[in-house]
Amino acid sequence: MLEGNRVSRISVRGFAVASATAVTTVGAVVGVASGNTQPADDNFEATAADTTLLADIPAGQQAQVQVSSLAEQADVQAAAADTAAKKSAEEAARLQAAKDAESKKKAADKAEQERKDAAERADRSSLRDASSFSAQGSYSIAEVKAIARQMIPASQFQCFSNIVDHESGWNYRATNPSSGAYGLVQALPGSKMSSAGADWQTNPATQIKWGLNYMNSRYDSPCGAWSFWQANRWY
């Protein structure tokens, strides 16, 4: 048991210790020869007594020391490889999770867009054209709004209504004395609305048709026109 414990404490560092011990011994001898009576380092004997040179170990035990060192190195390398593999697996899992989340988001966005498109198509199919309304001698604000609701997609009606509220207060005969703008959407000049119908001066349905076409062509939608109006106070 004593010999085995001794071997386990040996390492290649013994070579460096042996060299240091030899140099210390030579220095002590030279000091005595020169008449220096200063005692050697008190730790010298203890160091020399505790130091075991690799050369003093039998060949078989030297091999055991070398094998032990190689095994320790292998263990360290294996641990490093395991850590790297774990990090790589975690990173791969993170990337895959991100891809899965992105795919789910795209699928959800696509489904939502398809739902909106279907609702808009259904909405449009239920809308009435200006020509489907019978002409009247006059219209109340409530009647004009009712016509607009039947002509404008539900998702765009509020934006259209906001613009008309500011431009004419839903008065289809509103006239701007300064500029000459006319009607619900204050077309300038009012005669532009003749492209939607010859009765543009007296029929709010004709004015609504023209105003909706104008907003769609210039701003993509009444809500696009309303966003521009809010920023510029005109459209």
C-alpha positions in Angstrom: 0.0 0.0 0.0 2.9 2.4 0.7 4.5 1.8 -2.7 1.2 2.2 -4.5 0.5 5.6 -2.8 4.0 6.7 -3.7 3.5 5.9 -7.3 0.3 7.8 -7.6 2.0 11.1 -6.5 4.6 10.9 -9.3 4.5 13.0 -12.4 6.8 14.2 -15.1 7.3 17.3 -12.9 9.9 15.1 -11.2 12.4 15.9 -13.9 12.2 19.6 -13.1 12.4 18.9 -9.4 15.5 16.7 -9.9 17.2 19.5 -11.9 16.4 22.1 -9.2 17.7 19.7 -6.5 20.9 19.1 -8.3 21.5 22.8 -8.8 20.8 23.5 -5.1 23.2 20.8 -4.0 26.0 22.1 -6.2 25.4 25.6 -4.8 25.7 24.3 -1.3 29.0 22.6 -1.9 30.4 25.7 -3.6 29.3 27.8 -0.6 31.2 25.5 1.8 34.3 25.5 -0.3 34.4 29.3 -0.4 34.2 29.5 3.4 30.6 30.6 3.5 29.3 29.2 6.8 25.7 30.3 6.2 23.4 27.3 6.8 21.6 25.9 3.7 18.0 26.6 3.2 16.1 24.9 6.0 13.6 23.5 3.5 16.4 21.8 1.4 16.5 18.6 3.3 12.7 18.4 3.5 12.4 19.0 -0.2 15.1 16.4 -1.0 13.5 13.9 1.3 10.0 14.4 -0.2 11.1 14.4 -3.9 11.0 11.2 -5.8 12.7 11.2 -9.2 10.9 9.5 -12.2 14.3 7.8 -12.9 14.1 6.2 -9.4 10.8 4.5 -10.2 10.9 1.0 -11.7 10.1 0.9 -15.5 6.7 -0.8 -14.9 5.6 1.9 -12.5 6.7 4.6 -14.9 4.4 3.1 -17.5 1.6 3.3 -15.0 2.2 6.9 -14.4 2.2 7.7 -18.1 -0.9 5.7 -18.8 -2.6 7.5 -15.9 -1.7 10.9 -17.4 -3.0 9.9 -20.8 -6.2 8.7 -19.3 -6.7 12.0 -17.5 -6.2 13.8 -20.8 -8.7 11.6 -22.5 -11.2 12.3 -19.8 -10.8 16.0 -20.2 -11.1 15.8 -24.0 -14.2 13.6 -23.7 -15.8 16.1 -21.3 -15.0 19.0 -23.7 -16.5 17.0 -26.6 -19.7 16.3 -24.5 -20.0 20.0 -23.7 -19.6 21.0 -27.3 -22.1 18.4 -28.4 -24.6 19.5 -25.8 -24.2 23.2 -26.9 -24.6 22.2 -30.6 -27.8 20.2 -29.8 -29.2 23.1 -27.8 -28.5 25.6 -30.7 -30.0 23.2 -33.2 -33.1 22.9 -31.1 -33.4 26.7 -30.7 -33.1 27.2 -34.4 -35.7 24.6 -35.1 -38.1 26.1 -32.6 -37.6 29.5 -34.3 -38.3 28.0 -37.7 -41.4 26.2 -36.3 -42.7 29.4 -34.8 -42.1 31.3 -38.0 -43.9 28.7 -40.0 -46.9 28.8 -37.6 -47.0 32.6 -37.8 -47.0 32.5 -41.6 -49.7 29.9 -41.7 -51.8 31.9 -39.2 -51.2 35.1 -41.2 -52.2 33.4 -44.4 -55.4 32.0 -42.9 -56.3 35.4 -41.5 -55.8 37.0 -44.9 -57.8 34.4 -46.6 -60.6 35.0 -44.1 -60.5 38.7 -44.7 -60.5 38.2 -48.4 -63.5 35.9 -48.2 -65.3 38.3 -46.0 -64.6 41.2 -48.3 -65.7 39.3 -51.4 -68.9 38.4 -49.6 -69.3 42.0 -48.5 -68.8 43.3 -52.0 -71.2 40.8 -53.5 -73.9 42.2 -51.2 -73.3 45.8 -52.2 -75.6 47.7 -54.4 -74.7 49.9 -57.3 -75.9 53.5 -57.5 -78.2 52.7 -60.4 -80.2 50.3 -58.2 -81.5 53.2 -56.1 -84.7 55.0 -57.2 -84.2 58.7 -57.6 -86.0 60.9 -55.1 -86.7 64.6 -55.0 -84.7 65.0 -51.7 -82.9 62.9 -49.1 -82.5 63.2 -45.4 -79.0 62.6 -43.8 -80.3 59.3 -42.5 -81.4 58.2 -45.9 -78.0 59.3 -47.5 -76.1 57.3 -44.8 -78.3 54.3 -45.4 -77.5 54.4 -49.1 -73.8 54.7 -48.4 -73.9 51.6 -46.1 -75.3 49.6 -48.9 -72.7 50.8 -51.4 -69.5 50.8 -49.3 -67.8 47.7 -47.8 -68.5 47.5 -44.1 -64.7 47.5 -43.3 -64.4 50.8 -45.1 -67.6 52.6 -44.2 -66.4 54.3 -41.0 -63.4 55.8 -42.8 -65.6 57.0 -45.6 -68.1 58.4 -43.1 -65.3 60.3 -41.2 -64.3 62.1 -44.4 -67.9 63.0 -45.4 -68.5 64.3 -41.8 -65.6 66.7 -42.2 -66.2 67.6 -45.9 -70.0 68.2 -46.0 -71.7 66.9 -42.9 -73.6 64.4 -45.2 -75.2 67.3 -47.1 -75.3 66.1 -50.7 -75.9 69.7 -51.9 -73.1 71.2 -49.9 -71.2 73.9 -51.9 -67.9 75.6 -51.0 -68.3 79.2 -52.0 -64.6 79.8 -52.2 -63.4 76.8 -54.3 -66.6 75.6 -55.9 -66.2 72.1 -54.4 -69.5 70.3 -54.3 -71.5 67.4 -52.8 -70.9 64.8 -50.1 -67.2 64.3 -50.8 -66.6 67.9 -52.0 -65.4 67.1 -55.5 -63.5 69.9 -57.1 -64.9 70.9 -59.5 -68.2 69.2 -58.8 -68.6 68.4 -62.5 -66.0 65.6 -62.1 -68.8 63.5 -60.6 -70.5 63.4 -64.0 -68.3 60.4 -64.8 -70.4 58.4 -62.3 -73.8 59.7 -63.5 -75.5 62.7 -65.1 -77.5 63.2 -61.9 -74.4 64.0 -59.8 -75.9 67.2 -58.5 -79.1 65.7 -57.0 -78.4 62.0 -56.4 -76.3 61.1 -53.4 -75.9 57.6 -54.7 -74.1 59.0 -57.7 -71.9 61.1 -55.5 -71.1 58.2 -53.2 -70.2 56.0 -56.2 -67.8 58.7 -57.5 -66.2 59.4 -54.1 -65.6 55.6 -53.5 -64.0 55.2 -56.8 -61.8 58.3 -56.2 -60.6 57.0 -52.8 -59.9 53.5 -54.1 -57.9 54.7 -57.1 -55.9 57.4 -55.3 -55.5 56.0 -51.8 -56.3 52.3 -52.3 -59.3 52.5 -50.0 -61.5 55.0 -48.0 -59.3 54.1 -45.0 -56.2 55.0 -46.9 -57.9 58.3 -47.8 -58.8 58.9 -44.2 -55.2 58.4 -43.1 -54.1 60.9 -45.6 -56.8 63.4 -44.6 -55.8 63.2 -40.9 -52.2 64.0 -41.8 -53.0 66.8 -44.3 -56.6 68.0 -43.5 -57.5 67.4 -47.2 -57.4 64.4 -49.5 
